[in-house]
Amino acid sequence: MPQANEDRLFWIENMSTIAEPVLVHLSQRTLKQSMPIERKTEDRHLYTHLEALGRLLTGMAPWLETGGREGEEGVLRERYAKLAREAIDAGTDPDSADFMNFSEGSQPIVDAAFLAHALIRAPQELWNKLEARVQANVIHALKATRTRKPFYNNWLLFAAMIETALYRAGADWDRMRVDYALRQHELWYKGDGIYGDGPDFHADYYNSFVIQPMLVDIVQTLGHEDAHWADMRDNVVKRAQRHAVQQERLISPEGTFPAVGRSLAYRFGAFQLLSQMALQHQLDAALQPAQVRCALTAVIRRVMEAPGTYDENGWLTIGFCGHQPEIGEAYISTGSLYLCAAVFLPLGLSAEDPFWQGEADWTAKKAWSGLTFPIDKALY
């Protein structure tokens, strides 16, 4: 079997392993009963279940929407799409044992936004195919987060993403929440493909965890609604392309990447932006799709083969490479960890796409082998 085909199977296998306990238990409405909550602060039981649902689906959504329809992959995709719809029902039905918190504390606005992003990424499978009753529950749940005040940082984009999903659902939506988030992030741009997390620069992966993936999809979804938003679109994409180049260069020949900044327990979710640029065919010309696949495959393999990544029942554990509970911040719990699924976005590309064809060394592998590699250039 060609290596590219083996890589795709490897990605699907690992995504399935991550997803299985969350989606199966939600479909049976037993997530709260069954999912362990590894945490440092006692209140995380209020938030961890919505974290698991929203973060998992934001990564799986493109595959559910446009993944393979034939053969074993097609059967598996159809199964998970059905489970995902049942999971959304379970999490938003007030009569469900797994009904989730959308209105208590600050955290719900975060993970409602990841769920909203999943709906944007899979409008057919995760929205149009929902029963009208479930759609109404989802809209009510998303609107419930409007009572939550986002912090003056990347959280502004959570409010904007929720409104973007409400727009796509045909519900009433708040332009001001969108406009404020977009304009502030324009002011917070620091240069060379990097936004501040609020007014300050942070040396971490939040440009990829949240900021740039959400900026790109918000302006691409709503740009036509406002001339100023439309004018932002080209710069938002160019900056995302530049940051994706930087991300690819962070991946070592061995598939490791720097343990810098907070939220390292999201593991390879740190590469959401690079994965999204590949999914949307917006990689910089300096990057071959195959080299991005090979680099990300090396990262996935390095992380997932670390002992202790899962507990004995298949739930993710807190850690960066294995089980390392000491690296989890106070806001980290079991549900938080499922943002790692964001690396799997390119599974939304067909197996015939150039991303899944051939093999190529990534930049660091070329550089540290003494091979020719491209000069890096700043974005001005």
Summary of the structure (lengths in Angstrom):
residues: 380
radius of gyration: 19.4
end to end distance: 43.5
largest distance: 61.6
contacts: 1316
relative contact order: 0.14
helix: 63%
strand: 2%
